[in-house]
Amino acid sequence: MQRGTLDGMIIAGLSSFLTMQAAFAATPVAVATFKCQGGKMIEASFYADKVDLKLSDGRALSVPQAMSASGARYANKDESFVFWNKGDTAFVTEGKDSKETYSGCVAAK
């Protein structure tokens, strides 16, 4: 086999591997819809390192995973938006005072 052919095969294989990795990273680990108090809803797509949220007020956010002692916690850099999830429950806190803006959220079955 010629050197150029071998190099081309290695590059093609690496390209396929990287494409598969990107596709895997773009696939949610889990998806859930949470029904909250006050008729609010949260659609959540969970990934290995973040959660993508669609809120019933029309906002769409991608929030990185943050440190948590229990459950899963996702927060923006200044922690003015935090999404908490444990089991089939969730809630959102916002602002400097960490006011709960989405409360009593339970995953729809």
TADALIN-V963668 format. One record per backbone hydrogen bond with DSSP energy under -1.0 kcal/mol. NH is the residue of the N-H (numbers start at 0). CO is the residue of the C=O. E is the energy in kcal/mol with one decimal. If there is no record, write none. Layout:
<<NH CO E> <NH CO E>>
This chain:
<<5 1 -2.2> <6 2 -2.7> <7 3 -2.1> <8 4 -2.1> <9 5 -2.3> <10 6 -2.5> <11 7 -2.4> <12 8 -2.4> <13 9 -2.6> <14 10 -2.5> <15 11 -2.1> <16 12 -2.3> <17 13 -2.6> <18 14 -2.0> <19 15 -2.3> <20 16 -2.3> <21 17 -2.3> <22 18 -2.2> <23 19 -2.4> <24 20 -2.5> <25 21 -1.4> <26 23 -1.3> <28 45 -3.2> <29 45 -1.3> <31 43 -2.6> <33 41 -3.5> <34 105 -2.8> <35 39 -3.2> <36 102 -2.7> <41 33 -2.3> <42 53 -2.7> <43 31 -3.3> <44 51 -2.5> <45 29 -3.1> <46 49 -2.8> <50 62 -2.2> <51 44 -2.6> <52 60 -3.6> <53 42 -2.2> <54 58 -2.9> <55 40 -2.1> <57 54 -2.2> <60 52 -2.2> <62 50 -3.0> <64 48 -2.5> <65 72 -3.5> <71 84 -3.8> <73 82 -2.4> <74 63 -1.9> <75 80 -1.8> <78 75 -1.5> <81 92 -2.6> <82 73 -2.8> <83 90 -2.9> <84 71 -2.7> <85 88 -2.2> <88 85 -2.0> <89 104 -1.9> <90 83 -1.8> <91 101 -2.2> <92 81 -2.4> <93 98 -2.5> <94 79 -2.4> <97 94 -1.4> <98 93 -1.9> <100 91 -1.8> <101 91 -1.3> <104 89 -1.5> <105 34 -2.3> <106 87 -3.1> <107 32 -3.5>>
